[in-house]
Amino acid sequence: MNKKYDYVIVGAGLYGSTFANLAKKLNKKVLVIDKRSTIAGNIYTKEIDGINVHVYGAHIFHTSDKEVWDYVNSFVPFNNYINTVIANYKGKLYHLPFNMNTFHEMRGVNTKEEAQAIIEEQIKKENIKEITNLEEQALSLVGRDIYETLVKGYTEKQWGQKATELPSFIIKRLPLRWEYNNNYFNDTYQGIPIGGYTKLVRKMLDGIEVKLNYDFFEHKDEILNLGEKIIFTGAIDEYFNYKFGELDYRSLRFEVEKHNKEYYQNNAVINYTEYEVPYTRIIEHKYFEDQKTPTTIITKEYPDSYQKGKERYYPINNERNNALYLKYLEEAKKLNNVFFGGRLGKYKYFDMDDTILEAFKDVKELVK
């Protein structure tokens, strides 16, 4: 590794791979490194028994931005998978997101007017004068039966705290659809790359030098001298050796199971919304690409606390962490050739389309 590069990109996830691809198109010499043995970061998919398994949790691409949609489809074609989620609460099934199917299953109502009247009556009965926590926020939006059945337990598992102890901003809104529509997303475009996300990222990195099993922190001085600019997509607090303290995250752990039958749960995603069930959802991967196999692979997804050594998934953007991040951001501005991108570098959760848009924006600003 004695070459000099215009850009060394630390992290072969979606942000880093998009940045690398766009920089190469602008005739820049690019190196991508990653401490993992695989490309694609948390959207990595692995074929098991003919099924493309989403190793780090389900990823469904959705966007209303045609430029982003055309960009990803320029590498591999996407199918027309539509995400329709079911919630399981104590053995009873409900459709998500909250729509007329949900209201009919829960209350037996058939019309928008009936559903709205019940929600308004429940909200009025709560008589919440001032919202001070997540529970009050949710009750003031959807009433008690939806909250206790479909929100409370799931949210408390996800964040590892009681809803009364969580800040209200986590649930700024809970969208209610007054129609029989089970499509989880409202975006114009939606689908899964045919052949999996690893295939997509491999195409994005075509012709770009990639070095895996290569930890930035073990080779920091060498890497900083390899590129005119370093694009760092790891954790910003770790880069600065936690000098101001650690940023908080929630983590996840996954249990993968093979079942010797064609289907396990007859849907791609089922959420388990009661607190007593320790996992938040079960994913049956073959549905994402309609793969026909005699066996099936499922993943149970468990929320987990974060400590060093675990994967960081969800930034906890409360007042304390946001203030801490701003301190690191000020340190980052002092660096001449290191720039921070992606979910961990910017301490913000991004959907996949937003990740690509961030890379678009940063390339315009940084690649001259």
N, C-alpha and C positions, 0 to 999 in steps of 0.2 A: 504493500500500500504506500508506494512512494510517489504517486501521481498527485497533481494539484487539480482541484475541482473548482468550478464556479460555485457549486452548492453541494454541501453535504447535508443530507436530510436524515435526522435521527428519528426513526420510526417508520415502518412500512405499512401503517394503517391507511385508512381511506384518505385522511388529510394529507399525509406525507406522500402517498402515491399520486394523488391528484397534483400536488405541487410539483413533484418530480416530473410527471408527464408533461405538464404545461411548460416547465422550464426547459425540458428537452426540445419541445416544439419551437422554443425561442432560441434554439441552437446553443444552449448552455451545457457544459459538461457537469454531469450530476452523479453523485454517489448516494445510495440509500443504505443505511445500516439499521439493524434491529437486533435486540438482545434475544428475541425468540428464534426458534428454529424454523418459523413459518412466516410468510408474508400475510398481509390483510388485517393485522391487528385483531380487534374484537369482532370483525365480520368474517373471520376465517371459517370456511366450511371444509369439512373432511368427508370423503366418501366412505361409508361403512355399509357393507352388504348391498351396494347399489343405490344407497340413499345418501343424498348430500345433507349432512348433519351440520346444523348451525352450532358450532362448538361452544360459543360464548353467549348463547341465548338467541332467541328468534329475532331476525332482522327482515323487516318488510320495507322495501323501498317505496316511498310515496312522496310526491311533489306536485306543486302546481306551476313550477318553473319549467317552461319548455326547453330553455337552454340547457338546464341540468339534465332533463330527461333525454334530450338528444345526445348529450355528451356521454352519458353512461351507456346508452344503446349503440353508440359508435364503436364500442369495444366488444360487447356481446349482446345478443338480443334478449330482451326481457319478456317473460310470459305475462299473462293478464290475471295473475293471482289477486284475489280480493280478500282482504283480511276480515273474517267474521268470527268474533270472539264470543264464547259462551262462559258464563259464570256459574259455578257450582257452589251453592250455599246449603250446607247440611243435606245434600242429596237432591235438592231442587235446582233446576236449571233455568237460567235467565239469559236473554240476549243482551249483548253489549255492542255499542255504547247505549246509553239510556234512550230508548225510542218507544214507539207505540207497542212493539212486541213485548218489551220489558214491562210496560205499564199494564198490558193485558195479562201477562203471566203473573204479575204481582197482585193486581187489584181487580182483574176481570173487566176492566173498562175497554171500550171499543173506539172512542172518539177523543180527539184532541181536547175538546171542551171538558169532558169528564175527567181526563187525566190532569188537566190544569187546575180544575176546581179542587181536586183532592190534594195536590201539592200546595196550592195556596192556603187551603185550610190547615194543613199540617204546619206550614211555616208560621202562620198566624198563631197557632197554638203554642209554638215554642217561645214566642214573645221575647225574642233576643233583641235587646236594646243596643248593645255594643259588642262587636266581634273581637274576641281576644285570643282565640285559638282556632285550630283547624276544625275541630268538631262543630263549633258555633258557625264557622264559615259554611261548612257543608250543610248543616241543618237549615241555614237561612237560604240555601239555594235549591235543595231537593226534598226537604222534609225528612221525617224520621225513618219511615220504612225503607226507602231506598238507601239512606245513609247506613242504617244498622245492618242491612242485608248485603249491600254491594260495595260500600266504601270503608266502613270502620275497620273491620278486621284486616282487610287487604292492606290498607294504608299503615296500620300499626305494625304489621309484619314487615312491610317494605322499609319503614324508617326506624324500626326498633324502639319506638316510643309510643306512649298512649296519645291518642288524638287530641286529648285536652292539654297535652304538653307540647304539641307541635305548633309552629307558627301558622297563622291563617294563610299566608301568601303561597304556601305549597299548593293549595287548591284555590286559585284565583277565580276559576269558574268550573262548573261541571255542565258540559253541554247537554241539553235536552232536545231530542228530535221529536217533533210532533208528526211523525210519519212512520210507516212500517219499513224501516231501512236499517239493515244490520251491517252495512259497510262501516268498518271501524274508523276509516279516514274519510275526510271530505275532499281530499286533493284530486286534481284532474287526472293525474297519472299514478299508477300503482302496479307493482309487480315484483318478480324475483328474477335475477339473472339466470338464464338457462345454463345449467352446468355449475351453478353456485358462485358465491362471492369471491372465492379464491381464484377462480378462472377470470373473473372481471378484473381483479387487481393484477393478476399475472399479465394480462393484456395491457393494462395501464403502464406496467413497468417494462414492457417489451423494449429491448435495446438499451436499457439503463442498467448500470452496474449495481448489483445488490450484494451486500455482505451480511449474512445471518449469523446467529450465535455470537454476536459482537456487541458487548456491553459498552455503552458510551462512557460510563463512569470508570471502567477499568482501563480505558484508553483515551481519557479525556484530553490530555495535552497533545497527543498525536492527532486526534480528530480535529481539534480546534486549529491545528496548523495545516490541515489538508485542504480546507475550503476557504474561498474568499468570503463566503457567508455560510453560516450554520443555521439550519432550520430545525429547532428542537421541539419535538412533539411529546416529550415526556413531562413529568410533573414539575412545575415551575419551582415549587418549594424544595424539591429534591435537588434541582440544579444548583440552588444556592445553599445546599447543605443545611436546610431548615434553620437558617440563621435567625429568623423571626418566629419560628414555631411551625408546627405542621398544619396543613390544611386538612379539613375533615372530608371524608368520603363515606359512602355506603358501598359495600362489596356484595358479591354474589358467589354462590357455589352451586355446582351442577352435579346431578346424579343421572348418568346415562344408563338406560336399560334396553336390552334387546328382548323382544317378545316373539315367540314362534307362532305368530298368527298374522293374518294379513293386515288387520287394523286393531288399534288399541282403544281409541276413544272417539273415533268417527268425526274428528275435527282437528284442525291444526293446533289451536290454542284453546285451552280451558283454564280459566282463572278460578282459584279456590279462595273464596272471600271470607270464610270464617277463620277466626284467629287460631282456633285449635288445630287446624291443618297447617303444618309447619312450612310447607312450600306455597309459593304464590301462584304458580301455574305449572301445567304440564304441556309440553310441546311435542306434537307428533310430526316429525320432520318430513315425511314422504308427501304430505299434502301440499307443501310449498311448491313442488314441481310435479305433482301428480305422478309420482314414481310408482310403477307397478312391481311389487316384490312380494314374495311369499311370507317374509317376516317384516317386522316394523321396529323402528328405533324411537324411543321417547326420551325426553329430558325433563326431570323435575328441577325446578328452579327455586333455590332457597335464598332469601335475603340474608345478609351476613354483615357483621360489624367489620370495619376495616382496621387492620394493623399492618405495619411494614411487613412485606413479604407476600401479602395478598394483592389481588388485582383491584385497582381503583375503578369504580364504575360510575357512581353518581356523586358529583360535587354537592356538598351541602351549603347552598348559597344563602346562609343566614347572615345576620349583621356582623357577627364576629369574624366569620371566614371571609366575607367580602372585604372587610377592612384589612385583614391580613394579606389577602391577595393584592390589594392596591400597594402595599409595602413592597411586595415582590415585583410588581409591575414597575415601580419606580427604580428598583435595582436593575431590572431588565433594560430600561431606557438608557442606562449608563454604558451598556455594552456596545461595542462598535460593530461587531460582525455576527452576533448571535440574536436570533429572532425566535419567538415562541408562538406555536400554533397548535390547533387542535383542541380537543376537550381538556386534556391535562395541562397543556401549555397556557391555555386561556381560562382555565378553571370555570368552565361552563359546559353544560350538557348540550350537545348538538344532535339533532336528527341527521340522518345521512345526507339528505339534500342540503341542509344547512352547513354541514361539514364541507361539502364540495363548494358551496357558495363562498365560504370563508377562504378556502384555498384560491378560488378565482380572484377574490378581492386582494388577498395578500400577494399573489403573483403580480398583479397590476402595480402594486405599490413597491415591491422589492426587486423585481426582475427587470433590469434596465438593459 
